[in-house]
Amino acid sequence: MVRLRIIPTVLYRDYSTVKGEKFESWRVVGNIIQAVKIYSLREVDELIVLNIDLSKNKEKIDFDLVSQFARECTMPLTVGGGVSSLEDIDKLLRSGADKVSINTSAIKNLKFIETAIKKFGSQCIVISVDYKKCNDGKLEIFTKSGSEATGIELLTFIKNLKKINPGEVLITSIDHEGRMKGYDVNVIEKVSNILNCPIIASGGCGSYNHMLDVVKTCPNVSLAAASIFQFTENTPMGANQFLKLKGFNVRK
């Protein structure tokens, strides 16, 4: 059985970690270097660190900053934000990232992802997909940190994504993100029924029971979370222990 991973997510701009709701109203809540240090001390399974500004504002990736927080990281590290070329991927891996998360460029051009997988291997490429439910009920993919509608239907894209055999997919509900009211379990289940690769569910976690809601339905889906670890006394280790007591095969 695949072991369940609990993965803290850190969102940042410049040197500051930020918190928002539904990819809006961002506010500074800390320092990126300090956040990575804290998670390293907590010995978490993995860490996802995403820059929220780069693809939206067409800024360049600060590889020196990535190197700084990667040096503090004692666990597998996924870094994303503004990745648009093979050179970006190469530099992030050389800067200390173990995996590279690609969002906007992946949605716009799956051929780019195919090329990246061939060059670097699927194990280090994470495809990040952000979506929201529109007024007509359609599940639409958004890019550039949730600011740009694509007109692409989520499950249609996921079916096309399956054809290139991605290494891992991070799926985030914009409607649930930052609200701490639970994951979008129904959509996560639909995505997991299509894809054969590892899936990381993100957006909305506010309690250990929210995690349980997902894994009861989709036991092979791993869980990313941010606010629950930043604004409550809950910890990744506590989540692991809770799910282990519920009979799930967690890493620790």
Helices and strands as residue ranges (DSSP letters): E 6-13, E 16-21, E 24-31, H 32-41, E 47-51, H 54-57, H 63-71, E 77-80, H 86-95, E 99-102, H 104-108, H 110-120, G 122-124, E 125-133, E 139-143, E 148-153, H 154-162, E 168-173, H 185-194, E 199-202, H 208-217, E 221-225, H 227-231, H 236-245
